[in-house]
Amino acid sequence: MKSRRILWVISSLSFGGAERVIVELANAFADRGHSVAVLTLVTAKSDHYHLDSRVERIALNMIWDSSSIWQSIAGNWRRSRMIREAIQSYRPDAVVSFIEQNNVRVLAATVASGIPIIVSERIDPRWHQVGRAWTLARRLLYPLAARVVVQTERVAVWARTITSAGRVRVIPNFVRALPPGGERGQKSLLAVGRLDRQKGFDVLLRAFAACGLAQHGVTLTILGEGPERKALETLARELNVAQAVEMLGVVEKPEVWMGRATVYVLPSRYEGFPNALLEAMAMGCPVIAADCDSGPREIIRNGENGLLVPVEDAAALADAMKTLFADAALRDRLGAGALTVRDRYSRDAIVRQWETLIEEVVK
């Protein structure tokens, strides 16, 4: 592919799956000789992920309060102008925007600019509610996008209802090149994600209490931060498992925990295309995941490279955890099968899909 000038846009580079993916894609494109910049709508103070030195960092400061509806209208106009000016100043061949509200802002700001805009949904919009105003704006503006990228075929069906089928593309996340895990302990469960309702950690705590593994010395470690922390801590105490549960917040290298966990669990109510699940599998960790409408069921072949359980079914999740902890041979077989995600979702293969897409819209 010819070297292109590409601008990636997201609200921030704080902790989160979409934020990490956009950083990894920007770094990968820089590796392949493209001119790359990442534009965020907030300052760099909240950055959790780090860009390659070859990637230009553009940070706006668009967060301020409005005390009236007129100030809100004026503020939105000013934000739109700031986005448009920043994009035009960079002179990109193409813009790639992540996350629905950000996508709407970018499309509105670049009307009639002549710059191809690719927007990407990073979670299942059939489940993830953004409010009536944003939903309407998305329906009105997504047809203006050069392409709409989703991560699974099931979400692609939804995308084809709001823009032409020819503009919809399915591109999953790639998995980082991580070394296989070392010696795995016999008594550790691991989960990773933002502490909010979507991720289903309340279901996980109920399953952990029901399976009785804590009484046999098994610990549950949850990595991540979010608004449900206090509620989850309270629930763990009410279920009498608090002494066996660790909530360590955001950590720099979650792969260290993945490399030694006995079992990795993803109890989400809905997903996009979960990075942490991919990484745990790439390190050979046996996994259990809720069978969401989108995401885990595209990655896991039940009984071959992991186990799937019904969404929000604490009893089924408890049974799956007991089964895996009781059967070392099954853990070994599922862990070996999980390693196949390294080839299925390799960095080179996924980046080439993005390059092909960008070349399409530029031409």
N, C-alpha and C positions, 0 to 999 in steps of 0.2 A: 504494500500500500504506500502511496505517495505520502510524504510528511505533511501533516495537517496542523492547523492552529485550532486547538480545541479548548473550550471553556466549560468547566464543570461547575454547577451551581447547586448549593444546598444551604439550609438555614444556618448551620453551625457545624463545627467539627468536634462537638462534645461527644460523650460516651453514647454509642448506639450502633446498631447493625448497618443502617444505611450510611451513616457517617464514615464508618470504617471501610465499607465497600467503595465509596467514592474516592477515598484517599488511596486505596490499593489500586483502583483503576487509573487514577491520575499518575501514580508512580509507575505503573506498568506501561502506560503510553509514553511517558518520558523515557523509559528504558528502550522503547522501540523507535526513538528518534523524533517523536512529535513535539511540537511546541505546546505546552500545557499550562493552564492556570486553573486555580480553584477559587471561586467567588463565594463568600459567605455573607449572609445578610446581617450578621452580628460581628462584633469585634473578635479578635483572636484570643481574648482572655479566657474563654471557656474551652479552648482547644484541648482535646484529649489525645488525638491521633496526630502523627507527625508526617509531613510531606517531604518528599525527596527535595534536595536543594535545587534541582533543576526545574521544579514546579513553582510557578509564580503564585504567590498568595495575595488575594485581593479581599479585604475585609471591610464591609460597610458597617455603619452603626445606625440601624433602623428601628431601634427599640425606644419608644417614648410613649408617655401616657397622653390621652386626650380627655379633656373635661367636658366636652360637649359633642353633639353629633357633627357640628360644623367643623370642629377641630379634627374629628375623626376623618371626615371627608378630605379635608385639606392635608392631613397627615398621610392618608393613603395615596393621594395624588403626588405628594412629595416622594414617598417611597418608590412609587412606580417610576418617577423621573430619575431617581438615583440608580435604580436597577438598569434602566435603559441606557443611561449615560455610561455606567460602568461596563456594560456589555459592548456598547459601540466603541468605547475607548480601547478595548482589547482587540477589536477587529477580528473576531474568530471566524473560521470557516464554518463551524457548527457549535451549538450550545447544547449541553446535556444537563437537564435539571432533574433532581431527585425530590420525591415526596409531594403529595397532592397539593397542599396549600402553597408551597414554594413554586410548584409547577404553574398554578393559576397565576401567581404574581408575575412570573417570568413571561408567560404567554401574553398577559395583559400589557406588560411593559414593552413588548417588542412587536406589537401589531404594526404591520406595514414596514417593518425594518428591513425585510429582505434576507434576514439571517435565519437559516434553518434551525428550528428548535426541536430537540428530542426530549420528551418528558418520560419519566420512569416512575411507575407505582411500585413501592417497596413493601407493601403489605396487602392483604386481601381486602379490597374496598367493599366487598359484599358484607363484611362483618365490621370493618373499622369505620365508625361513624364520625364524620367531620362537621356535622351541622347542615341545615338546609341551605344556607347561603353559599357555603363552600361547595356543596354538592351540585347546586344549580350552576355556579360559576364553572366548575369542572366540566359539566355537560355542555355548556356554551362554548368554552374555550378549547377543549381538547381537540375538536375538529380542525383547529388552526395549527396544531403541532405537525411537524414533518413526519414524526413517528411517535407511537406510544409503546413503550417497552414495559412488559410485565415479566414475571419470573416463572410462571407456570401456565400450562395449557388451560387449566380451569379458570384462571383470572383472565386469560385471553378471550374467553367466551364473553365475559362481562365487557371487556374493552371494545369488542366489536359491536356492542350496542350503542356506543357513544361516538365512534368514529368509524371510518371505512375500514373494512377487514384488511385491505392492502397496506394500511399504515400501522398495523399491530405486529409487534415482534415479541417473541419469547426468548429471553436470555437469562439463564440462572446465574447465581453467584459462582465464582470460582473458589476453590479451597486453597488456602496457603500451603506451601511446601513445609510441612512439619515432620520432625522425626517421629517414628512410632514410639509409643509409650514404653517405659521400662518395666520393671517389676511392679505389678499391680497388687495393692493390698487386698485383703479379703473382706474389709469392713467399711467401705466408704461409698456413699452415694454423692453424686455431683449434679448440680443444676446451675445454669448461667442465664442471666437475662435481667431486664428491667423489672423492678418490683412494682408491677401494676397488674390489674385484673386480667389483661390479655394473656399474660404468661402463665396463669393458672397455678401459682405457687401455693395458694390456699388448698387447691385440690391435692397437690403433692404432700402438703403437711398432713392432711386427713388420711391419705394413703399410707404415709410413713407411720402414723400412729396406729392404723388398722393392721398393718402387716406384722407388727411386733418385732421388727428387726432391731429396734433400739435396745430392747431387752437383751439382745445378744451381742451388744457392743458395736453395732453399726452406727455410723455418724452420717448426717446429711449436711453437706456444705452448699450454700447458695451464694453465688458471686453476682453482684449487681446492686444497683441502688434505685430508689424510686419512691413514689408517694405511698405505697402500701406497706412500707417497712414496719411501722408501729402496729398496724392491724395484724400483720403476719407474726410479729413477735408475741402479741397477745394471744393469737390463735395457738401458737406452739406451746405456750404456758397452759392454756385451757385443755389442750390435748395431752398434757404431761410428757411432752417430748422435747421441751426447751433445752434440757441438759445435753441432748444429742444433736442439736441443730446449731450450725454456725452460719451467720449472715455476715460475710466479710466485706461487703461493699464492692466498689470497683477496684479491680487489681490490674497491675500492669501487664502480667503475662498469665492469662487464664489457662494457657496450654500446659503450664507446670502442673496444675491440678488435674487437667484432663489426662496427662501422662501417667498418673498414678491412681486414678479413680477405679474402683471396682466396676461401677455401672454409672452411666450418664443418663439423666432423665430430662425429657422435655414435655411438660404437662400443659402446654399452651391451649387456650380456647380457640385461637386462630393464629395464623402465621403468614409471613411472606415467603421467604426462603431462608430458613434459620442458619446463620453462619456458624454459631457455636455447635449446633448439632453436626454440621459437616466436619468441623475441625475435630470434634471428639471421635467421629468415625475415622477420619484420616489418620488418627493416632492409634487406631485399633481398639478403641474402647467399646465394649458392648453397650448398646443403647436401647432405651425404651422411649417412645414418643406417642403423644396423643395423635390420633388419626384425623387431623384437621382437614377441612375441605381443600386446602392448598398448602403445599410445602412438604411436610414430613412424608406424606404418602407418595410424592414424586421421588424422594430420596431413598426411603426404606422399602425393601422387599421383605414383607413380614415373614419371619422365621428363617430368613437367609442371611441378612446383614443387620438385623435389628428386630425389635418387637413393636407392634402398633397396638394401642388400646383405644377404646372409645373415648371421645372428648368428654371431660367433666365426670368421668366414671372412676371415683376414688377406689371402689372395690376392685375393679379390673386392674387398675394400676398397682394396687397393693398385691394382688395375685401375681402379676408379672414380676414385681420386685422380688417376692418370695421365691418364685421359680428360678430366677437367675442366680440369686444368692445360694440356692440349694444345689445348683448344677454347674460345676466348674467347667465341664466339657462343653456345655451349651454356651457359656460365656466365651470360651476360647473360639468356638466355631463362629459365633456371631461377630466377635472382634476381628477375626481373620476376614470374614465376608465384608465387614465395614470398610476395610482398606481399599476396596474397589472404587470408592468415591474419588480417590486420588486421580485416577484416569478419567472417570466420567466427567469430573468437574475441574479439570486441570486449568491452571492459569493461562497457558498459551491458547488452549482451545476457546476459552470464554473471551479472552481479549481479542482474538481474531474475529469472533462474532460481532463484537462492538466495532472493530475497525471496518468490517464489511458494511455494517449499518451506516456508519458515519460517511463512508465513501458513497453509498447510495444517495444520501440526502444532499451531499455536497455537489454531486454531479447532476 
